[in-house]
Amino acid sequence: MLFIWIAVAILIFLLLLKVTAPYGRHSSAKWGPLISNNIGWLVMELPVLIVLWYFLLQNVKAITAPAWVMIGLFTFHYLYRSLVFPFRLHTKGKKMPLVIVGSAVLFNCINGFSLGYYFIAFANYTNDWFTDFRFIIGIALFFTGMYINLKADNKLIRLRQPNETGYKIPTGWMFDTISCPNLWGELIEWAGFAILCWNLPAFTFFIWTAANLIPRALSHHRWYKSYFESYPEKRKAIIPYIL
Ligand SMILES: NC(=O)c1ccc[n+]([C@@H]2O[C@H](COP(=O)([O-])OP(=O)(O)OC[C@H]3O[C@@H](n4cnc5c(N)ncnc54)[C@H](OP(=O)(O)O)[C@@H]3O)[C@@H](O)[C@H]2O)c1
């Protein structure tokens, strides 16, 4: 099932290179009914935790200490993303299409199911995993990515006063090198998660994250260049000095 799901991610990646997902700065009423941006984020991101924890609670005894660490990292990220992040955004009056919310819910439910089912039915991590180099490298990457993602999102949110909705050119720190350090950070975070878990559901989740974030960063980058005449020429989209 997960190999098919990876193939779907590759198709979605190719599609998103041609069709920009219509939320945030790319939001459009052409895509049907709209809902509030903040509520949209909450509804999109919470189901993954509900589905994950539904499966975990079916067989809690099967979960060993390293798996609890993995589940804890994932849960921490998604609690922040669904319950805190949406209410920090300065996007008053902005909306996103329901079709985006629906497709994100589907994507999140499948990922929540595959991770949750893996942890209760297949995972057999022992405490030795805590000293395995994959766990150590993975966890270092996870926190590095999370730090970059949070710092970049904070800087973007602070570009606006609470009632503003317009755009400015972000400058300083990693913004001088790439347009989307927040998406770059998220990509590193889930690469780290895939390495520290070293299982197929986490790897698949990373592929899906890349399939979403790389085209989104390219769309943001194109948008910046067409919206601001003075946009810095040398800045890349998502991977410093490369892409
Ligand atoms: N795991 C995944 O598959 C996945 C997929 C998508 C997003 N995410 C994560 O979700 C978060 C948000 O993603 P996103 O693509 O929506 O980020 P984004 O477009 O960079 O927007 C983040 C916030 O900052 C505002 N903003 C961005 N650039 C701005 C500028 N130049 N001037 C003023 N305000 C600006 C946005 O306002 P507007 O909304 O009004 O543009 C939004 O409120 C990120 O942390 C990302 O990593 C994860």
PDBQT file of the ligand as one rigid body, heavy atoms in Angstrom, charges set to zero:
ROOT
HETATM    1  N1  LIG A 301       4.428  19.091   5.916  1.00  0.00    +0.000 N 
HETATM    2  C1  LIG A 301       3.854  19.615   4.851  1.00  0.00    +0.000 C 
HETATM    3  O1  LIG A 301       3.565  18.917   3.891  1.00  0.00    +0.000 OA
HETATM    4  C2  LIG A 301       3.559  21.097   4.797  1.00  0.00    +0.000 A 
HETATM    5  C3  LIG A 301       2.883  21.638   3.698  1.00  0.00    +0.000 A 
HETATM    6  C4  LIG A 301       2.656  23.024   3.673  1.00  0.00    +0.000 A 
HETATM    7  C5  LIG A 301       3.071  23.820   4.718  1.00  0.00    +0.000 A 
HETATM    8  N2  LIG A 301       3.721  23.270   5.783  1.00  0.00    +0.000 N 
HETATM    9  C6  LIG A 301       4.195  24.135   6.871  1.00  0.00    +0.000 C 
HETATM   10  O2  LIG A 301       3.195  25.053   7.251  1.00  0.00    +0.000 OA
HETATM   11  C7  LIG A 301       3.767  26.343   7.506  1.00  0.00    +0.000 C 
HETATM   12  C8  LIG A 301       3.128  27.395   6.607  1.00  0.00    +0.000 C 
HETATM   13  O3  LIG A 301       3.393  27.074   5.251  1.00  0.00    +0.000 OA
HETATM   14  P1  LIG A 301       3.102  28.115   4.083  1.00  0.00    +0.000 P 
HETATM   15  O4  LIG A 301       3.594  27.558   2.806  1.00  0.00    +0.000 OA
HETATM   16  O5  LIG A 301       1.697  28.594   4.171  1.00  0.00    +0.000 OA
HETATM   17  O6  LIG A 301       4.083  29.308   4.536  1.00  0.00    +0.000 OA
HETATM   18  P2  LIG A 301       4.201  30.790   3.988  1.00  0.00    +0.000 P 
HETATM   19  O7  LIG A 301       3.451  30.951   2.713  1.00  0.00    +0.000 OA
HETATM   20  O8  LIG A 301       5.632  31.160   4.047  1.00  0.00    +0.000 OA
HETATM   21  O9  LIG A 301       3.368  31.629   5.095  1.00  0.00    +0.000 OA
HETATM   22  C9  LIG A 301       3.626  31.585   6.468  1.00  0.00    +0.000 C 
HETATM   23  C10 LIG A 301       2.916  32.799   7.106  1.00  0.00    +0.000 C 
HETATM   24  O10 LIG A 301       3.667  33.991   6.900  1.00  0.00    +0.000 OA
HETATM   25  C11 LIG A 301       2.955  34.926   6.074  1.00  0.00    +0.000 C 
HETATM   26  N3  LIG A 301       3.923  35.428   5.098  1.00  0.00    +0.000 N 
HETATM   27  C12 LIG A 301       4.696  34.677   4.288  1.00  0.00    +0.000 A 
HETATM   28  N4  LIG A 301       5.497  35.452   3.528  1.00  0.00    +0.000 NA
HETATM   29  C13 LIG A 301       5.217  36.729   3.878  1.00  0.00    +0.000 A 
HETATM   30  C14 LIG A 301       5.734  37.999   3.449  1.00  0.00    +0.000 A 
HETATM   31  N5  LIG A 301       6.674  38.074   2.508  1.00  0.00    +0.000 N 
HETATM   32  N6  LIG A 301       5.218  39.125   4.004  1.00  0.00    +0.000 NA
HETATM   33  C15 LIG A 301       4.262  39.035   4.976  1.00  0.00    +0.000 A 
HETATM   34  N7  LIG A 301       3.752  37.865   5.427  1.00  0.00    +0.000 NA
HETATM   35  C16 LIG A 301       4.226  36.721   4.891  1.00  0.00    +0.000 A 
HETATM   36  C17 LIG A 301       1.845  34.129   5.418  1.00  0.00    +0.000 C 
HETATM   37  O11 LIG A 301       0.729  34.932   5.096  1.00  0.00    +0.000 OA
HETATM   38  P3  LIG A 301      -0.338  34.501   3.935  1.00  0.00    +0.000 P 
HETATM   39  O12 LIG A 301      -0.943  33.193   4.404  1.00  0.00    +0.000 OA
HETATM   40  O13 LIG A 301      -1.286  35.634   3.922  1.00  0.00    +0.000 OA
HETATM   41  O14 LIG A 301       0.431  34.328   2.652  1.00  0.00    +0.000 OA
HETATM   42  C18 LIG A 301       1.532  33.094   6.501  1.00  0.00    +0.000 C 
HETATM   43  O15 LIG A 301       0.710  33.655   7.474  1.00  0.00    +0.000 OA
HETATM   44  C19 LIG A 301       5.278  26.207   7.286  1.00  0.00    +0.000 C 
HETATM   45  O16 LIG A 301       5.918  25.996   8.502  1.00  0.00    +0.000 OA
HETATM   46  C20 LIG A 301       5.393  24.984   6.402  1.00  0.00    +0.000 C 
HETATM   47  O17 LIG A 301       6.613  24.342   6.579  1.00  0.00    +0.000 OA
HETATM   48  C21 LIG A 301       3.955  21.926   5.840  1.00  0.00    +0.000 A 
ENDROOT
TORSDOF 0
